[in-house]
Amino acid sequence: MLANYLPVIIFIAVGMVIGAVVLFAGMLLGPHKPYGEKNTPFECGFEAFEDARMKFDVRYYLVAILFIIFDLEIAFLFPWAVVLDDIGVVGMLAMFVFLGVLVVGFIYEWKKGALEWE
């Protein structure tokens, strides 16, 4: 049984060794010349002008969560499209129910104004 996994274990071990060697070689051989300007906080081309712990508007998080939800739901459509011939009518109906729930959720968020940005 171990013989089946031995090439994978060797591959992982060699990859980790090569990664560690390259990392430590860069740390030892690379230039290290810190100075004040290089170590200052930098944000989007500007000096930091506010506290990093400032509060964000909750709509930012809502839009981010909506993006993740709909992005992951679209990822479920690809395997379904590949096996569409094999799953038949039952699979087609299940996907229509799935898409219906997505559309209802999208309409709900739209009506609640979650997609509006002021």
N, C-alpha and C positions, 0 to 999 in steps of 0.2 A: 504494500500500500504506500509506503514511504517513497518507493521508487517512482511513483507517479508524480509526486510533489517535489522531488529532489531538484529538477531543473528550475522550477519556479522559486524555490528557496535559494538556490545558487544565484539566480538572476537578481533577486531582491538584495541578497547580501553583497554582490558585486556592485550593484547600483548605489547602495548605501556607502560602501567603502569609497567609491569614486567620488560621490557627492561630498563626503567628509574631507577627502584629500584636497579637492578643489576649493572647498570653503576655507580650510586652514591655510592652504597655500596663498590664497588671496589675502587673508588676514596677516600673514607673515611677510609677504613680499610686496604688498600694495603700499602706496604712499600714505602716510598718516601725518597730516599737517593741519591740525585743528586750529582755528582762530575764531575770534568773537563773532565776526560777521557770518561765518559758515555755520555756527551753532545757534543762530537766532531762529525763532519760530518763523515759518514761512507758510503763507496760505494764498493760493491762487494768484500769485504775482504781486501781492500786497503784503505790507506788514500787518500783523495781527492787530486789529483795532478793537476787539471786544473779548470778553471772557470766553474761553472755549466751552464752558459749561452753561452757555445761555440756553434759554428754552426755545424750542422749535414750535411752530404752529402745528397743532394736531392734524391738520389737513395734509401736511407733508407725509406723515406716517400713514394716513389713510390712503393716499394715492400710492405710496410704496407697497402697502399690503395688497391693494387692488391689483397693481401690476403683477406682483408675485402670484396671486391667485389665478388671474386670467392667463398668465404666461404658463403656469404649470398645467392648467386645464387644456390649453392648446397642445401641450406636449402629449396628452393622452389621445389626441386625434390621430397622430401618426401611426402608432401600432394598429389602431382600429382600421385605418385606411389600408394598411398592408394586408390584413386578413379579412377584408370585407367580403371576398368571394366565399370564404370558408365558414363564416359565422351565420350567414343566412338572415332570415327575417327577424329572428329573436335578437340578434346582435344589432341589427338596424334599429329596431324599436328601443332597445336599451340606450343606444347612442342618442336617439331623438329625445328620450327622457332626460338624459344627461345634458344635452344642449339646451333643452327647455329650462332646466334648473339654472343653467348659466345665464340664459337670456332674462329670466325673472330676476336674478340677482343683479344683473347689469341695469335693468330698468329701475329696480328699487334704488340702487346707488345714484342713478341719474336723477330720479325724482327727488331724492333727499338732498341733492346739490353737492354730493361728494366730489364731483368732477369739475366743479366751478372753482376757479382760482382768481382771487381778487388782488 
